[in-house]
Amino acid sequence: MSKKLTTAEMGRMNVDQYREADKLPLVVVLDNVRSQHNVGAVFRTADAMRIERVVLCGICCCPPNQEIHKTALGAEESVEWQYYKDTKEAVQALKEAGYSVYAVEQAHDSISLEEFTEKQTADAKIAVVLGHEVFGVQQEVVDICNQCIEIPQYGTKHSLNVSVAAGIVIYRLASSLRLATKK
């Protein structure tokens, strides 16, 4: 029978060790995500996958914030983050820094997440933009991204909760980047 590991047995890093550790070249941009719990969940997933940073834009709430902390459980203190009032400005800055920027959105020319991770992640600096819980990524932001990535869905609903979508995309891209960079 399996016995759950204790926290001590897991051998996790502390915040200082995490900040010093190598990160994957993956940035998550949140475009007007209104729920502080969703923001916190993204921080927690970003910490778990040891990605470079989270960029909060527009109406996103920023740390320190008790509601973010409830879901992030302290990940908002380990994961580097930035705030931009305008998401387009954040995307432009990332592109100027050499990132390929992809909106996670259903679009006419979107590429499925499975296809994307097989073809695009070797030797790449990647940023993904996830949008508002109801309206998604703003069209003006989609327009300046390199392309759209779509999570295939097979049920009756046409969307996922933004923190769930972030978890799927971050995990899949982090796994591919880890294989490509051997981190």
C-alpha positions in Angstrom: 0.0 0.0 0.0 1.2 3.5 -0.8 2.0 5.9 2.0 1.8 9.6 1.3 5.1 11.5 1.5 5.6 14.0 4.3 6.6 17.6 3.5 10.1 16.8 4.8 10.4 13.7 2.6 9.6 15.8 -0.5 12.8 17.8 0.0 11.3 21.0 -1.5 13.3 24.2 -2.0 12.8 27.2 0.3 11.9 30.5 -1.3 15.5 31.7 -1.4 16.7 28.5 -3.1 13.8 28.8 -5.6 14.7 32.3 -6.5 18.3 31.2 -7.2 17.4 28.1 -9.2 17.4 27.9 -13.0 14.0 28.6 -14.5 12.4 27.4 -17.7 12.2 30.1 -20.4 8.4 30.4 -20.1 6.4 33.5 -19.1 2.7 33.5 -18.4 0.8 36.7 -19.2 -2.6 37.3 -17.6 -4.7 39.7 -19.6 -7.4 41.2 -17.4 -8.0 38.1 -15.3 -10.4 39.4 -12.6 -10.5 36.6 -10.1 -7.9 36.8 -7.5 -8.2 33.1 -6.9 -7.4 32.4 -10.5 -4.4 34.6 -10.3 -3.3 32.8 -7.2 -3.7 29.4 -8.9 -1.5 30.5 -11.8 1.2 31.6 -9.3 1.0 28.2 -7.6 1.3 26.3 -11.0 4.1 28.6 -12.1 6.0 27.8 -8.9 5.4 24.0 -9.3 6.8 24.0 -12.8 9.6 26.5 -12.0 8.9 28.9 -14.9 10.5 32.3 -15.3 7.7 34.7 -14.3 4.1 35.7 -14.4 3.1 39.1 -15.9 -0.1 40.6 -14.6 -2.0 43.1 -16.8 -4.9 45.4 -16.7 -7.5 44.6 -14.0 -5.4 41.7 -12.5 -4.9 42.1 -8.8 -1.3 42.0 -7.7 0.5 40.7 -4.6 0.5 41.2 -1.8 -3.1 40.2 -1.6 -4.9 37.9 0.9 -7.2 36.4 -1.8 -4.3 35.6 -4.1 -2.4 34.1 -1.1 -5.3 31.8 -0.3 -4.8 30.0 -3.6 -1.1 30.6 -4.2 -0.2 29.4 -0.7 3.0 31.6 -0.8 3.9 31.0 -4.5 3.4 34.7 -5.1 6.5 35.2 -2.9 8.7 32.8 -4.8 7.6 33.4 -8.4 8.9 36.6 -10.0 6.1 38.8 -11.3 5.6 42.1 -13.1 2.6 44.4 -13.7 1.7 46.2 -16.9 -1.4 48.4 -17.2 -1.6 47.6 -20.9 -1.3 43.9 -22.1 -0.2 45.1 -25.5 2.8 46.8 -23.9 3.7 43.7 -22.0 3.5 41.6 -25.2 5.7 44.1 -27.1 8.3 44.1 -24.4 8.4 40.3 -24.4 8.8 40.2 -28.2 11.6 42.8 -28.0 13.3 40.6 -25.4 13.3 37.6 -27.9 10.2 35.7 -26.8 7.7 34.2 -29.1 4.3 35.1 -27.7 1.2 33.0 -28.1 -2.4 33.7 -27.1 -4.2 30.7 -25.6 -7.4 31.2 -27.5 -9.8 29.6 -30.0 -9.1 31.2 -33.3 -9.3 30.4 -37.0 -5.6 29.7 -37.4 -4.9 28.3 -33.9 -2.6 25.3 -33.5 -3.5 22.6 -31.1 -1.4 22.4 -27.9 -0.2 18.9 -28.8 1.1 20.0 -32.2 2.6 23.1 -30.7 4.6 21.3 -28.0 6.1 18.9 -30.5 7.2 21.5 -33.0 7.8 24.8 -31.3 9.6 24.4 -27.9 13.2 23.5 -28.8 15.6 26.3 -28.0 12.7 28.8 -27.5 11.8 31.6 -25.1 8.0 31.3 -25.0 5.3 33.5 -23.5 1.7 32.6 -23.3 -1.2 35.0 -22.8 -4.3 33.9 -21.0 -7.4 36.1 -20.9 -10.4 37.3 -19.0 -12.7 34.6 -17.6 -15.6 35.6 -19.9 -14.1 37.5 -22.8 -10.8 35.7 -23.2 -7.7 37.4 -24.6 -8.4 40.8 -26.1 -8.5 40.8 -29.9 -6.0 43.6 -30.1 -3.6 41.4 -28.1 -4.3 38.4 -30.2 -3.5 40.5 -33.2 0.1 41.2 -32.0 0.8 37.6 -30.8 2.8 35.2 -33.0 -0.1 32.8 -33.1 -2.8 31.2 -31.0 -2.5 27.9 -29.1 -5.8 26.0 -28.5 -6.5 23.3 -26.0 -8.5 20.6 -27.8 -11.9 20.1 -26.1 -14.4 17.3 -26.8 -17.4 18.1 -24.7 -20.3 20.5 -25.0 -18.6 23.5 -23.3 -16.5 25.8 -25.4 -14.0 27.0 -22.7 -12.1 26.1 -19.6 -11.6 28.1 -16.4 -8.6 30.3 -16.9 -6.6 28.7 -14.1 -7.4 25.2 -15.4 -6.3 26.3 -18.9 -3.2 27.8 -17.5 -2.4 24.6 -15.6 -2.7 22.5 -18.7 -0.7 24.9 -20.9 2.0 25.5 -18.3 2.5 21.8 -17.6 2.6 20.8 -21.2 5.0 23.6 -22.3 7.2 23.1 -19.2 7.4 19.4 -19.9 8.4 20.1 -23.5 10.9 22.8 -22.5 12.4 20.6 -19.8 13.0 17.9 -22.4 14.4 20.4 -24.9 16.7 22.1 -22.4 17.3 19.2 -20.0 16.5 21.2 -16.9 
